[in-house]
């Protein structure tokens, strides 16, 4: 099977795993089933089940994908989720796991997300944190404004309290 290089390691793509699965007589008559486990405006959990020719479940694999985690997900969120789950399921069958069960796309996305700036990883300010901030110093309030995501009304309350624009 063909591989691609990601940070010096060779990964076998899902399409290569699928070609192997569909062309190998050992898997003749086997089925691939796809299901959506959970789906909302932020993310989805996708499941792929592979059954043998007798209809016995041989493997089940899941993938969780955030809609805005990559350029691919912005345009092909569902497809990418199922492809990731399929890659894992085929990996569980021993297909294409010389170095990793994860698909090449999963690895690329993980590498990309490791390199995000801290600004991309901002946490949301809670109401109790807002109340504490309103009792803090102007320097602490400025730090909170620069560190947290927050509701517009929280940002306005802090800015008004400390005369920050």
C-alpha positions in Angstrom: 0.0 0.0 0.0 1.2 3.5 -0.8 2.1 5.8 2.1 2.5 9.5 2.7 5.1 11.1 4.9 4.0 13.2 7.9 6.8 14.6 10.0 9.1 11.7 9.0 6.7 8.9 9.6 4.9 6.9 6.8 1.1 6.7 7.0 -1.2 4.7 4.9 -4.2 6.7 3.7 -7.8 5.5 4.1 -8.3 5.1 0.4 -5.3 2.7 0.2 -6.8 0.8 3.2 -10.2 0.6 1.5 -8.7 -0.5 -1.8 -6.9 -3.3 0.0 -10.1 -4.3 1.9 -12.3 -4.3 -1.3 -9.7 -6.2 -3.4 -8.6 -8.9 -0.8 -10.6 -12.2 -1.1 -10.4 -12.6 2.7 -13.0 -9.7 2.9 -15.3 -10.8 0.0 -18.9 -10.1 0.9 -18.1 -8.0 3.9 -20.1 -4.8 4.6 -19.3 -1.4 5.8 -22.1 0.4 7.7 -22.0 4.1 8.7 -23.9 5.8 11.5 -24.1 9.3 13.1 -23.8 8.9 16.8 -24.1 12.6 17.7 -24.3 15.7 15.5 -24.7 19.4 16.4 -23.6 22.8 15.2 -20.1 22.3 16.7 -19.1 18.7 16.2 -20.1 15.2 15.3 -19.4 11.7 16.4 -19.3 9.1 13.5 -19.4 5.3 13.7 -18.3 2.8 11.2 -19.1 -0.9 11.7 -17.7 -3.7 9.5 -19.6 -6.9 9.2 -18.2 -10.2 7.8 -20.0 -12.1 5.0 -22.2 -13.8 7.7 -23.3 -10.5 9.1 -21.3 -10.8 12.2 -19.9 -7.5 13.5 -16.1 -7.7 13.3 -15.2 -4.2 14.3 -16.7 -0.9 15.2 -14.8 2.4 15.2 -15.7 6.0 16.0 -14.3 9.4 15.0 -15.1 12.8 16.5 -14.8 15.8 14.3 -15.2 19.5 15.0 -16.8 21.4 12.1 -14.2 24.2 12.1 -11.1 22.2 13.0 -9.7 22.2 9.4 -10.3 23.5 5.9 -11.5 20.1 4.9 -14.1 20.0 7.7 -15.4 23.5 6.8 -16.5 22.1 3.4 -16.8 18.3 4.0 -17.5 17.8 7.7 -19.6 14.6 7.4 -17.4 12.9 4.8 -14.3 13.5 6.8 -15.8 12.2 9.9 -16.9 8.9 8.2 -13.5 8.6 6.5 -11.7 8.9 9.8 -14.0 6.3 11.4 -13.5 4.0 8.4 -9.7 4.4 8.6 -9.8 3.3 12.2 -12.2 0.4 11.6 -9.9 -0.9 8.8 -6.9 -0.4 11.1 -8.7 -2.5 13.7 -8.8 -5.3 11.1 -5.1 -4.9 10.8 -5.2 -3.1 7.4 -2.6 -0.4 7.0 -1.4 -0.1 10.6 2.3 -0.5 10.1 2.9 2.8 12.1 -0.6 4.0 13.3 -4.3 3.3 13.4 -5.0 7.0 12.9 -5.6 8.1 9.3 -3.1 10.4 7.6 -5.7 13.2 7.8 -6.2 12.7 11.5 -2.4 12.9 12.1 -2.1 16.0 9.9 -5.0 17.6 11.8 -3.5 16.7 15.1 -0.1 18.2 14.1 -1.8 21.3 12.9 -3.8 21.7 16.2 -0.7 21.2 18.3 0.8 24.2 16.6 -2.1 26.6 17.3 -1.3 29.7 19.1 -2.6 30.1 22.7 -5.1 32.7 21.4 -6.8 29.9 19.4 -7.3 27.9 22.7 -9.0 30.7 24.7 -11.5 29.4 27.2 -14.9 31.0 27.8 -15.2 33.3 30.8 -17.8 32.0 33.3 -20.2 34.2 35.3 -18.2 33.6 38.6 -15.0 34.6 36.8 -16.7 37.7 35.6 -17.8 38.6 39.1 -14.3 38.0 40.4 -12.8 40.2 37.6 -15.2 43.0 38.5 -13.6 43.0 42.0 -10.1 42.8 40.7 -7.5 45.5 39.6 -7.5 47.1 36.2 -4.3 45.1 35.3 -6.1 41.9 36.2 -9.2 42.9 34.2 -7.0 43.7 31.2 -5.4 40.3 31.4 -8.9 38.7 31.6 -10.0 40.6 28.5 -6.9 39.4 26.6 -7.1 35.9 27.8 -10.7 34.8 27.7 -13.5 34.6 25.1 -16.6 36.0 26.6 -20.1 37.2 26.0 -20.3 40.7 24.6 -22.2 41.9 27.7 -19.3 40.5 30.0 -16.8 42.4 27.9 -18.9 45.6 28.2 -19.3 45.2 31.9 -15.5 44.9 32.4 -14.7 47.7 30.0 -17.2 50.0 31.7 -16.1 49.2 35.3 -12.4 49.9 34.5 -12.9 52.6 31.8 -11.3 50.4 29.2 -12.1 50.9 25.5 
